[in-house]
Amino acid sequence: MSTIENSSGTRELAGKRALVTGGTRGIGAAIVRRLLDAGAAVLTTARSETGTAPEEAAFVAADVRTRAGAEAIAAAAQELAAVPTVAPPFLHYTTAKAALENYSRGLAAELAPAGIRVNTVSPGRTATPGGEATREQWARLDAGTDQVDTTAPMGRDGRPDDIAHAVHFLVSPGASWLTGSGLVVDGGEFPRG
């Protein structure tokens, strides 16, 4: 697998390995490109080969929501000695995301002595074809109810590169003391308190 220098001319992630689920389009594809540009070896997955993974990335077609898919991803990760750094509707999605965040905190504590960091990223409303399709589906389900403005306080939807830059930070040396954390990248969309 070849590496590409990033725009600053450094390869700060050379020798690092990452697993990015959903890495053939939208946010996932932007993350894959960003990590490859910084020198990381990347394994990416998607349910099908409908998107295009960068040729520098290893790819496995698998549905992470199924046992067979998870096993295929685990086998590919073991083969490449990749370790997860990431982490891409409705109730089952939010439930799975919450479970992933909780699992990741436990996994971070377990793997920290080996120097392996585990963090999650929770993107907000992001301008991607998949995101638009999901919002259209939600709008159809909400038809007839009072709709509220879902624009983030920062006044725009996120871009895939916004999320990719956040992931790049999490896997960079600048975040070397960060593990077991969940980074919310949503332009202030969801209130926290």
Backbone as a chain_set.jsonl record, in Angstrom:
{"seq": "MSTIENSSGTRELAGKRALVTGGTRGIGAAIVRRLLDAGAAVLTTARSETGTAPEEAAFVAADVRTRAGAEAIAAAAQELAAVPTVAPPFLHYTTAKAALENYSRGLAAELAPAGIRVNTVSPGRTATPGGEATREQWARLDAGTDQVDTTAPMGRDGRPDDIAHAVHFLVSPGASWLTGSGLVVDGGEFPRG", "coords": {"N": [[0.85, -1.165, 0.0], [0.685, 2.122, -0.933], [1.776, 5.39, 0.202], [0.699, 8.777, 0.486], [1.904, 12.068, 0.482], [0.744, 14.631, 2.674], [-0.812, 17.91, 2.351], [0.884, 19.574, 3.782], [3.312, 18.488, 3.397], [4.214, 16.577, 5.128], [4.334, 13.322, 6.636], [2.785, 12.531, 8.902], [1.324, 10.416, 9.916], [2.546, 8.124, 9.113], [3.217, 4.688, 9.261], [1.107, 4.218, 10.92], [-2.074, 2.587, 11.378], [-5.421, 2.298, 10.229], [-8.905, 1.635, 10.578], [-11.725, 2.297, 8.758], [-15.083, 2.498, 8.718], [-17.668, 2.39, 6.262], [-16.338, 3.729, 4.164], [-16.408, 4.487, 1.428], [-17.824, 6.583, 0.344], [-19.059, 9.95, 0.823], [-18.757, 11.151, 4.168], [-17.124, 9.095, 5.205], [-15.443, 8.474, 2.986], [-14.053, 10.88, 2.737], [-12.647, 10.86, 5.136], [-11.041, 8.578, 4.755], [-9.448, 9.468, 2.57], [-8.131, 11.644, 3.802], [-6.649, 10.405, 5.877], [-5.026, 8.659, 4.377], [-3.587, 10.573, 2.908], [-2.052, 11.62, 4.937], [-0.319, 9.597, 5.388], [-1.102, 7.179, 6.597], [-1.84, 3.646, 6.723], [-4.734, 2.287, 5.42], [-7.675, 0.469, 6.025], [-10.767, -0.01, 4.643], [-14.362, -0.243, 4.728], [-17.563, -1.131, 3.36], [-21.065, -1.645, 2.813], [-21.535, -2.503, 0.244], [-19.995, -2.503, -3.003], [-20.681, -0.084, -4.192], [-19.768, 2.509, -3.985], [-16.602, 4.2, -4.413], [-13.61, 3.224, -3.248], [-10.499, 4.751, -2.424], [-7.707, 3.674, -4.32], [-5.395, 3.208, -2.877], [-6.201, 2.341, -0.434], [-7.043, -0.559, 1.484], [-9.825, -2.699, 0.929], [-12.922, -4.069, 2.064], [-15.947, -5.605, 1.344], [-18.595, -5.506, 3.394], [-21.247, -5.791, 5.744], [-21.412, -4.067, 8.563], [-23.361, -4.256, 10.454], [-24.135, -6.852, 10.685], [-23.431, -10.16, 11.92], [-21.829, -11.814, 10.268], [-20.715, -9.849, 8.609], [-19.277, -8.293, 10.479], [-17.436, -10.221, 11.294], [-16.039, -10.637, 8.891], [-14.842, -8.139, 8.561], [-13.269, -8.04, 10.877], [-11.508, -10.16, 10.327], [-10.171, -9.168, 8.049], [-8.987, -6.917, 9.2], [-7.283, -8.09, 11.078], [-5.587, -9.439, 9.348], [-4.265, -7.329, 8.108], [-3.212, -6.16, 10.297], [-4.525, -3.959, 11.268], [-5.945, -1.426, 13.336], [-8.883, -0.243, 14.995], [-9.77, 3.171, 14.531], [-11.811, 4.807, 14.207], [-14.194, 5.478, 13.68], [-19.885, 4.847, 9.785], [-30.151, 4.829, 10.195], [-32.389, 6.399, 12.153], [-33.946, 4.954, 15.067], [-32.519, 2.499, 15.465], [-30.008, 3.205, 14.487], [-29.123, 5.293, 16.225], [-29.133, 3.911, 18.614], [-27.237, 1.915, 18.1], [-25.011, 3.567, 17.731], [-24.718, 4.718, 20.299], [-24.129, 2.397, 21.734], [-21.724, 1.719, 20.479], [-20.106, 3.89, 21.259], [-19.995, 3.497, 24.053], [-18.851, 0.926, 24.173], [-16.423, 1.535, 22.935], [-15.183, 3.195, 24.838], [-14.658, 1.333, 26.899], [-13.024, -0.441, 25.468], [-10.917, 1.273, 24.904], [-9.74, 1.62, 27.436], [-8.901, -0.981, 27.881], [-7.038, -1.408, 25.801], [-5.18, 0.623, 26.059], [-2.736, 0.15, 27.599], [-1.196, -1.092, 25.675], [-0.549, 0.915, 24.011], [-2.461, 1.638, 22.207], [-4.935, 3.72, 20.968], [-8.383, 4.508, 21.271], [-11.078, 6.152, 19.942], [-14.185, 7.876, 19.306], [-16.187, 9.382, 16.712], [-18.816, 11.618, 16.269], [-20.653, 12.716, 13.841], [-22.59, 15.581, 12.934], [-25.357, 16.943, 11.105], [-24.55, 16.519, 7.84], [-23.525, 17.429, 4.612], [-24.024, 15.193, 2.379], [-24.694, 12.752, -0.213], [-25.948, 10.452, 0.909], [-26.73, 11.458, 3.4], [-28.569, 13.438, 2.633], [-30.552, 11.826, 1.471], [-31.405, 10.409, 3.721], [-32.415, 12.506, 5.311], [-34.549, 13.302, 3.665], [-36.114, 11.015, 3.855], [-36.746, 11.07, 6.601], [-38.212, 13.453, 6.616], [-40.472, 12.706, 5.123], [-41.577, 10.894, 6.935], [-42.186, 12.635, 8.979], [-44.166, 14.182, 7.888], [-46.843, 16.438, 8.008], [-46.505, 17.132, 10.634], [-45.503, 19.745, 12.897], [-42.769, 21.279, 11.655], [-39.383, 21.904, 12.518], [-36.664, 24.216, 12.25], [-33.728, 22.779, 11.139], [-31.2, 23.62, 10.742], [-27.818, 23.92, 11.584], [-26.42, 25.837, 14.342], [-24.152, 27.15, 13.384], [-24.846, 27.87, 10.869], [-24.743, 26.384, 8.509], [-24.706, 23.225, 6.752], [-22.546, 20.54, 7.714], [-19.464, 19.632, 6.079], [-18.086, 16.784, 4.357], [-15.27, 16.923, 4.579], [-14.979, 18.448, 6.913], [-15.505, 16.62, 8.922], [-13.569, 14.726, 8.339], [-11.208, 16.162, 8.898], [-11.434, 16.399, 11.675], [-11.239, 13.706, 12.448], [-8.679, 13.206, 11.511], [-7.216, 14.815, 13.293], [-7.749, 13.358, 15.693], [-6.317, 10.979, 15.261], [-3.766, 11.848, 15.025], [-0.411, 12.787, 16.169], [-0.849, 15.004, 17.784], [-3.04, 14.413, 19.339], [-2.228, 12.513, 21.109], [-2.625, 11.941, 23.812], [-5.207, 11.386, 24.097], [-7.798, 9.26, 24.579], [-10.554, 6.974, 24.567], [-12.497, 8.844, 24.149], [-15.28, 10.756, 22.894], [-15.832, 12.58, 20.106], [-17.811, 15.176, 19.145], [-18.897, 16.465, 16.179], [-20.578, 18.798, 14.994], [-21.316, 21.419, 14.391], [-22.614, 22.707, 16.457], [-25.151, 21.708, 16.487], [-26.575, 19.872, 18.171], [-27.743, 20.293, 21.383], [-25.856, 20.25, 24.383], [-25.46, 19.35, 27.747]], "CA": [[0.0, 0.0, 0.0], [1.512, 3.324, -1.01], [1.304, 6.525, 0.984], [0.745, 10.056, -0.216], [2.188, 13.145, 1.418], [-0.36, 15.583, 2.781], [-0.51, 19.227, 1.8], [1.966, 20.224, 4.506], [4.548, 17.818, 3.034], [4.613, 15.635, 6.166], [3.619, 12.048, 6.685], [2.721, 12.373, 10.345], [0.672, 9.167, 10.303], [3.274, 6.994, 8.534], [3.348, 3.594, 10.213], [-0.162, 4.042, 11.64], [-3.085, 1.843, 10.641], [-6.77, 2.718, 10.605], [-10.085, 0.991, 10.008], [-12.782, 3.286, 8.567], [-16.282, 1.872, 8.175], [-18.411, 3.271, 5.358], [-15.321, 4.612, 3.604], [-16.395, 4.625, -0.029], [-18.485, 7.813, -0.089], [-19.419, 10.908, 1.863], [-17.839, 11.406, 5.272], [-16.135, 8.014, 5.277], [-14.458, 8.625, 1.908], [-13.201, 12.027, 3.076], [-11.738, 10.411, 6.2], [-10.04, 7.692, 4.133], [-8.492, 10.3, 1.816], [-7.33, 12.453, 4.734], [-5.695, 9.527, 6.559], [-4.044, 8.235, 3.375], [-2.734, 11.725, 2.609], [-1.135, 11.817, 6.06], [0.621, 8.486, 5.436], [-1.604, 5.987, 7.281], [-2.365, 2.509, 5.977], [-6.166, 2.323, 5.727], [-8.617, -0.567, 5.626], [-12.105, 0.564, 4.678], [-15.453, -1.169, 4.475], [-18.886, -0.625, 2.997], [-21.966, -2.785, 2.608], [-21.394, -2.973, -1.135], [-18.963, -1.779, -3.728], [-21.312, 0.952, -5.015], [-18.89, 3.674, -3.953], [-15.252, 3.917, -4.868], [-12.568, 3.44, -2.245], [-9.222, 5.082, -3.048], [-6.985, 2.426, -4.576], [-4.353, 3.016, -1.876], [-6.818, 1.74, 0.751], [-7.555, -1.925, 1.395], [-11.288, -2.633, 0.994], [-13.706, -5.289, 2.231], [-17.391, -5.382, 1.28], [-19.202, -6.19, 4.531], [-22.227, -5.012, 6.489], [-20.971, -4.064, 9.957], [-24.514, -4.515, 11.318], [-24.392, -8.288, 10.763], [-22.328, -10.948, 12.496], [-20.927, -12.207, 9.175], [-19.984, -8.658, 8.194], [-18.299, -7.961, 11.525], [-16.373, -11.23, 11.242], [-15.228, -10.367, 7.699], [-14.047, -6.943, 8.845], [-12.263, -8.425, 11.871], [-10.497, -10.975, 9.654], [-9.367, -8.279, 7.207], [-8.19, -6.068, 10.09], [-6.203, -8.915, 11.627], [-4.65, -9.709, 8.253], [-3.47, -6.122, 7.874], [-2.809, -5.635, 11.613], [-5.152, -2.646, 11.427], [-6.686, -1.24, 14.581], [-9.911, 0.762, 14.759], [-9.603, 4.527, 15.025], [-13.039, 5.524, 14.008], [-15.471, 5.061, 13.643], [-20.539, 5.961, 9.525], [-31.142, 5.904, 10.447], [-33.467, 6.26, 13.089], [-33.665, 4.454, 16.407], [-31.453, 1.488, 15.498], [-28.718, 3.874, 14.28], [-28.703, 5.994, 17.439], [-28.857, 2.882, 19.612], [-25.943, 1.318, 17.747], [-23.979, 4.587, 17.967], [-24.513, 4.796, 21.745], [-23.432, 1.169, 22.126], [-20.351, 1.826, 19.978], [-19.375, 4.834, 22.113], [-19.756, 2.845, 25.335], [-17.887, -0.146, 23.907], [-15.135, 2.153, 22.625], [-14.565, 3.639, 26.098], [-14.112, 0.136, 27.545], [-11.928, -0.933, 24.637], [-9.801, 2.21, 25.078], [-9.08, 1.291, 28.699], [-8.269, -2.29, 27.728], [-5.927, -1.374, 24.85], [-4.247, 1.71, 26.375], [-1.394, -0.303, 27.972], [-0.462, -1.484, 24.464], [-0.319, 2.118, 23.217], [-3.513, 1.769, 21.194], [-5.976, 4.671, 21.357], [-9.697, 4.284, 20.655], [-11.973, 7.298, 20.088], [-15.293, 7.882, 18.353], [-16.59, 10.666, 16.142], [-20.249, 11.689, 16.009], [-20.933, 13.86, 12.97], [-23.94, 16.114, 12.843], [-25.92, 17.058, 9.764], [-23.446, 16.684, 6.905], [-23.978, 17.446, 3.219], [-23.612, 14.04, 1.576], [-25.876, 12.154, -0.85], [-26.623, 9.581, 1.87], [-27.361, 12.314, 4.4], [-29.743, 14.059, 2.022], [-31.58, 10.8, 1.321], [-31.93, 10.132, 5.056], [-33.248, 13.641, 5.728], [-35.79, 13.225, 2.891], [-36.917, 9.94, 4.437], [-37.27, 11.59, 7.867], [-39.23, 14.466, 6.306], [-41.678, 11.979, 4.747], [-42.149, 10.335, 8.15], [-42.675, 13.75, 9.792], [-45.158, 14.964, 7.138], [-48.036, 16.776, 8.764], [-46.172, 17.632, 11.97], [-44.818, 21.042, 12.87], [-41.353, 21.065, 11.412], [-38.512, 22.927, 13.079], [-35.451, 24.459, 11.473], [-32.67, 21.87, 11.574], [-29.905, 24.181, 10.397], [-26.911, 24.037, 12.729], [-26.182, 27.223, 14.732], [-23.086, 27.756, 12.587], [-25.461, 28.383, 9.659], [-24.569, 25.554, 7.316], [-24.449, 21.808, 6.974], [-21.141, 20.174, 7.705], [-18.924, 19.043, 4.853], [-17.314, 15.591, 4.693], [-13.921, 17.275, 5.016], [-15.028, 18.9, 8.304], [-15.418, 15.414, 9.751], [-12.258, 14.115, 8.075], [-10.188, 16.922, 9.635], [-11.557, 16.035, 13.086], [-10.669, 12.365, 12.593], [-7.227, 13.358, 11.341], [-6.698, 15.281, 14.578], [-7.797, 12.282, 16.689], [-5.305, 9.949, 15.03], [-2.465, 12.499, 14.901], [0.361, 12.909, 17.41], [-1.41, 16.07, 18.597], [-4.066, 13.852, 20.219], [-1.626, 11.295, 21.653], [-3.059, 11.731, 25.19], [-6.657, 11.317, 24.006], [-8.353, 7.941, 24.316], [-11.842, 6.774, 25.217], [-13.278, 10.067, 23.992], [-16.221, 10.899, 21.791], [-15.775, 13.931, 19.564], [-19.025, 15.552, 18.429], [-18.565, 17.449, 15.153], [-21.936, 19.046, 14.511], [-21.629, 22.838, 14.227], [-23.492, 23.138, 17.544], [-26.512, 21.253, 16.175], [-27.23, 19.213, 19.279], [-27.382, 20.897, 22.682], [-25.254, 19.366, 25.381], [-25.517, 20.017, 29.039]], "C": [[0.9, 1.234, 0.0], [0.938, 4.415, -0.116], [1.5, 7.788, 0.173], [1.06, 11.121, 0.821], [1.005, 14.096, 1.469], [0.106, 16.961, 2.345], [0.611, 19.946, 2.536], [3.302, 19.567, 4.205], [5.016, 16.835, 4.09], [3.819, 14.348, 6.031], [3.477, 11.683, 8.153], [2.056, 11.086, 10.798], [1.345, 7.946, 9.672], [3.473, 5.932, 9.612], [2.092, 3.344, 11.029], [-1.134, 3.306, 10.74], [-4.458, 2.254, 11.14], [-7.811, 1.875, 9.895], [-11.175, 2.05, 9.954], [-13.983, 2.563, 7.967], [-17.012, 2.876, 7.295], [-17.496, 4.218, 4.603], [-15.31, 4.789, 2.106], [-17.116, 5.863, -0.543], [-18.751, 8.707, 1.108], [-18.338, 11.132, 2.901], [-16.743, 10.355, 5.319], [-15.06, 8.147, 4.221], [-13.521, 9.792, 2.188], [-12.201, 11.652, 4.16], [-10.656, 9.519, 5.624], [-8.996, 8.511, 3.387], [-7.562, 11.064, 2.748], [-6.266, 11.591, 5.427], [-4.624, 9.01, 5.6], [-3.065, 9.36, 3.065], [-1.705, 11.97, 3.705], [-0.215, 10.615, 6.267], [0.133, 7.224, 6.105], [-1.954, 4.89, 6.276], [-3.822, 2.367, 6.388], [-6.873, 1.093, 5.171], [-9.985, 0.071, 5.715], [-13.137, -0.476, 4.294], [-16.676, -0.41, 3.989], [-19.752, -1.854, 2.757], [-21.862, -3.352, 1.207], [-20.314, -2.143, -1.806], [-19.557, -0.691, -4.621], [-20.497, 2.227, -5.047], [-17.513, 3.275, -4.453], [-14.269, 4.253, -3.763], [-11.286, 3.832, -2.976], [-8.381, 3.81, -3.201], [-5.863, 2.176, -3.582], [-4.889, 2.335, -0.62], [-7.186, 0.287, 0.467], [-9.071, -1.837, 1.592], [-11.879, -4.012, 1.217], [-15.183, -4.9, 2.193], [-18.029, -6.195, 2.399], [-20.16, -5.241, 5.232], [-21.904, -5.135, 7.969], [-22.114, -4.384, 10.915], [-24.81, -5.997, 11.47], [-23.186, -9.003, 11.356], [-21.335, -11.339, 11.411], [-20.089, -11.027, 8.701], [-18.916, -8.271, 9.196], [-17.14, -8.942, 11.515], [-15.461, -11.005, 10.038], [-14.313, -9.165, 7.922], [-12.932, -7.284, 9.834], [-11.148, -9.242, 11.222], [-9.588, -10.105, 8.787], [-8.468, -7.392, 8.061], [-7.026, -6.856, 10.683], [-5.142, -9.185, 10.57], [-3.723, -8.527, 8.015], [-2.912, -5.521, 9.16], [-3.342, -4.226, 11.815], [-5.865, -2.6, 12.768], [-7.721, -0.152, 14.354], [-9.553, 2.121, 15.334], [-10.899, 5.309, 14.893], [-14.242, 4.766, 14.611], [-15.919, 5.216, 12.343], [-21.318, 5.571, 9.437], [-32.102, 5.517, 11.552], [-33.012, 5.605, 14.39], [-32.534, 3.433, 16.422], [-30.08, 2.114, 15.281], [-28.238, 4.521, 15.572], [-28.393, 5.009, 18.564], [-27.498, 2.24, 19.351], [-24.805, 2.296, 18.023], [-23.679, 4.705, 19.459], [-23.765, 3.56, 22.249], [-21.974, 1.215, 21.686], [-19.52, 2.761, 20.856], [-19.038, 4.211, 23.458], [-18.711, 1.737, 25.188], [-16.499, 0.436, 23.673], [-14.43, 2.654, 23.88], [-13.944, 2.456, 26.834], [-12.918, -0.414, 26.794], [-10.696, -0.042, 24.782], [-9.035, 1.888, 26.352], [-8.319, -0.022, 28.588], [-7.013, -2.229, 26.849], [-4.885, -0.301, 25.155], [-2.86, 1.207, 26.786], [-0.54, -0.743, 26.778], [-0.182, -0.283, 23.557], [-1.345, 2.333, 22.124], [-4.6, 2.678, 21.744], [-7.259, 4.373, 20.597], [-10.573, 5.483, 20.975], [-13.096, 7.172, 19.068], [-15.556, 9.303, 17.874], [-18.08, 10.587, 15.846], [-20.528, 12.92, 15.15], [-22.378, 14.293, 13.065], [-24.394, 16.112, 11.395], [-24.798, 17.408, 8.792], [-23.968, 16.551, 5.481], [-23.332, 16.309, 2.441], [-24.854, 13.48, 0.894], [-26.65, 11.247, 0.109], [-27.347, 10.372, 2.94], [-28.614, 12.968, 3.868], [-30.878, 13.046, 1.898], [-32.223, 10.475, 2.672], [-32.833, 11.257, 5.53], [-34.57, 13.658, 4.957], [-36.707, 12.149, 3.457], [-37.527, 10.398, 5.77], [-38.382, 12.591, 7.617], [-40.541, 13.787, 5.909], [-42.363, 11.392, 5.979], [-42.764, 11.422, 9.031], [-43.751, 14.567, 9.095], [-46.397, 15.198, 7.995], [-47.748, 17.248, 10.174], [-45.522, 18.996, 11.821], [-43.328, 20.789, 12.727], [-40.569, 22.224, 12.006], [-37.298, 23.064, 12.187], [-34.337, 23.577, 12.017], [-31.287, 22.372, 11.188], [-29.067, 24.318, 11.664], [-26.692, 25.51, 13.069], [-25.072, 27.906, 13.926], [-23.568, 28.147, 11.202], [-25.282, 27.567, 8.395], [-24.486, 24.089, 7.728], [-22.944, 21.594, 7.022], [-20.746, 19.645, 6.339], [-18.152, 17.782, 5.238], [-15.897, 15.916, 5.178], [-13.887, 17.831, 6.435], [-14.84, 17.708, 9.245], [-14.048, 14.768, 9.581], [-11.146, 14.838, 8.824], [-10.233, 16.577, 11.132], [-10.957, 14.656, 13.341], [-9.15, 12.421, 12.456], [-6.589, 13.837, 12.637], [-6.654, 14.131, 15.582], [-6.71, 11.238, 16.497], [-3.896, 10.525, 14.929], [-1.717, 12.505, 16.231], [-0.173, 14.004, 18.329], [-2.487, 15.597, 19.558], [-3.544, 12.603, 20.929], [-2.048, 10.984, 23.087], [-4.577, 11.598, 25.25], [-7.073, 9.89, 23.677], [-9.644, 7.772, 25.105], [-12.764, 7.972, 25.11], [-14.228, 9.98, 22.808], [-16.221, 12.346, 21.336], [-17.032, 14.193, 18.736], [-18.664, 16.685, 17.478], [-19.864, 17.8, 14.447], [-22.294, 20.514, 14.342], [-22.565, 23.367, 15.296], [-24.926, 22.665, 17.386], [-27.251, 20.666, 17.38], [-26.794, 19.818, 20.596], [-26.814, 19.834, 23.63], [-25.3, 20.091, 26.713], [-25.232, 19.106, 30.174]], "O": [[1.781, 1.363, 0.851], [-0.23, 4.37, 0.272], [2.356, 7.857, -0.709], [0.53, 11.075, 1.931], [0.346, 14.345, 0.46], [1.274, 17.155, 2.009], [1.234, 20.844, 1.969], [4.332, 20.025, 4.699], [6.118, 16.3, 3.971], [2.769, 14.307, 5.389], [3.985, 10.654, 8.598], [2.205, 10.695, 11.956], [0.781, 6.852, 9.691], [3.853, 6.246, 10.74], [2.02, 2.355, 11.758], [-1.048, 3.377, 9.514], [-4.641, 2.526, 12.326], [-7.62, 1.457, 8.753], [-11.519, 2.64, 10.978], [-13.914, 2.069, 6.842], [-16.976, 4.079, 7.558], [-17.835, 5.386, 4.417], [-14.294, 5.207, 1.551], [-17.038, 6.172, -1.732], [-18.677, 8.272, 2.258], [-17.161, 11.282, 2.574], [-15.565, 10.686, 5.457], [-13.88, 7.954, 4.515], [-12.325, 9.707, 1.91], [-11.044, 12.072, 4.115], [-9.481, 9.674, 5.957], [-7.797, 8.283, 3.546], [-6.355, 11.128, 2.518], [-5.113, 12.006, 5.547], [-3.45, 8.93, 5.963], [-1.859, 9.132, 2.97], [-0.613, 12.471, 3.436], [0.581, 10.601, 7.205], [0.892, 6.257, 6.182], [-2.316, 5.168, 5.133], [-4.123, 2.329, 7.581], [-6.697, 0.726, 4.009], [-10.337, 0.637, 6.75], [-12.83, -1.461, 3.623], [-16.798, 0.799, 4.186], [-19.249, -2.954, 2.528], [-22.073, -4.547, 0.999], [-19.79, -1.193, -1.224], [-19.012, -0.399, -5.686], [-20.529, 2.955, -6.039], [-17.297, 2.136, -4.866], [-14.111, 5.414, -3.386], [-11.009, 3.296, -4.048], [-8.356, 2.97, -2.302], [-5.413, 1.038, -3.449], [-4.111, 1.806, 0.174], [-7.588, -0.057, -0.644], [-9.547, -0.987, 2.344], [-11.415, -5.0, 0.648], [-15.619, -3.996, 2.904], [-18.012, -7.425, 2.365], [-19.915, -4.036, 5.305], [-22.102, -6.194, 8.564], [-21.87, -4.745, 12.067], [-25.644, -6.376, 12.292], [-22.061, -8.505, 11.296], [-20.127, -11.213, 11.606], [-18.899, -11.175, 8.423], [-17.787, -7.957, 8.821], [-15.989, -8.549, 11.706], [-14.245, -11.163, 10.146], [-13.15, -9.177, 7.519], [-11.788, -6.868, 9.652], [-9.973, -9.041, 11.53], [-8.37, -10.284, 8.791], [-7.319, -7.138, 7.698], [-5.91, -6.344, 10.779], [-3.946, -9.163, 10.859], [-2.533, -8.705, 7.751], [-2.225, -4.5, 9.128], [-2.696, -3.396, 12.453], [-6.332, -3.623, 13.269], [-7.467, 0.781, 13.592], [-9.092, 2.225, 16.471], [-11.02, 6.398, 15.454], [-14.792, 4.019, 15.419], [-17.071, 4.902, 12.046], [-22.317, 6.241, 9.174], [-32.496, 4.366, 11.736], [-31.843, 5.691, 14.765], [-31.671, 3.487, 17.298], [-29.088, 1.624, 15.82], [-27.091, 4.332, 15.977], [-27.495, 5.246, 19.373], [-26.706, 2.048, 20.274], [-23.746, 1.891, 18.501], [-22.514, 4.783, 19.849], [-22.874, 3.669, 23.091], [-21.087, 0.799, 22.43], [-18.365, 2.465, 21.162], [-17.923, 4.372, 23.956], [-17.791, 1.636, 26.0], [-15.507, -0.108, 24.158], [-13.207, 2.552, 23.98], [-12.826, 2.56, 27.339], [-11.919, -0.808, 27.398], [-9.567, -0.532, 24.783], [-7.804, 1.885, 26.347], [-7.224, -0.162, 29.134], [-6.034, -2.923, 27.123], [-3.805, -0.315, 24.564], [-1.869, 1.796, 26.354], [0.688, -0.763, 26.86], [0.358, -0.443, 22.463], [-1.122, 3.127, 21.209], [-5.124, 2.451, 22.835], [-7.222, 4.026, 19.416], [-10.79, 5.801, 22.145], [-12.97, 6.446, 18.082], [-15.202, 10.282, 18.53], [-18.555, 9.62, 15.251], [-20.627, 14.034, 15.666], [-23.277, 13.474, 13.252], [-23.873, 15.365, 10.567], [-24.172, 18.462, 8.907], [-24.763, 15.659, 5.185], [-22.23, 16.45, 1.911], [-25.965, 13.707, 1.372], [-27.881, 11.27, 0.119], [-28.45, 10.007, 3.348], [-29.62, 13.047, 4.573], [-32.032, 13.365, 2.184], [-33.437, 10.289, 2.759], [-33.9, 11.003, 6.088], [-35.608, 13.993, 5.529], [-37.922, 12.335, 3.534], [-38.701, 10.137, 6.032], [-39.39, 12.586, 8.325], [-41.612, 14.239, 6.313], [-43.591, 11.391, 6.063], [-43.738, 11.176, 9.742], [-44.214, 15.56, 9.656], [-46.924, 14.279, 8.621], [-48.657, 17.722, 10.856], [-45.048, 19.354, 10.743], [-42.708, 20.157, 13.583], [-41.02, 23.369, 12.002], [-36.945, 22.139, 11.456], [-34.033, 23.616, 13.209], [-30.307, 21.635, 11.295], [-29.559, 24.779, 12.694], [-26.767, 26.357, 12.179], [-25.068, 29.131, 13.807], [-22.794, 28.701, 10.421], [-25.642, 28.025, 7.311], [-24.233, 23.76, 8.887], [-22.171, 22.361, 6.448], [-21.6, 19.257, 5.541], [-17.612, 17.714, 6.343], [-15.384, 15.258, 6.083], [-12.865, 17.705, 7.11], [-14.11, 17.786, 10.233], [-13.44, 14.317, 10.552], [-10.231, 14.193, 9.336], [-9.19, 16.477, 11.778], [-10.252, 14.454, 14.33], [-8.426, 11.758, 13.201], [-5.542, 13.33, 13.04], [-5.64, 13.939, 16.252], [-6.226, 10.668, 17.475], [-2.932, 9.776, 14.766], [-2.304, 12.262, 17.286], [0.032, 13.937, 19.541], [-2.819, 16.311, 20.504], [-4.327, 11.733, 21.309], [-1.846, 9.859, 23.544], [-5.168, 11.687, 26.326], [-6.735, 9.372, 22.613], [-9.809, 8.355, 26.177], [-13.707, 8.105, 25.89], [-14.004, 9.233, 21.855], [-16.574, 13.241, 22.104], [-17.282, 13.509, 17.743], [-18.186, 17.736, 17.905], [-20.218, 17.193, 13.436], [-23.47, 20.834, 14.164], [-23.245, 24.37, 15.078], [-25.822, 23.16, 18.07], [-28.434, 20.945, 17.576], [-25.601, 19.855, 20.897], [-27.255, 18.684, 23.651], [-25.189, 21.316, 26.772], [-25.245, 19.535, 31.328]]}, "num_chains": 1, "name": "protein.A"}
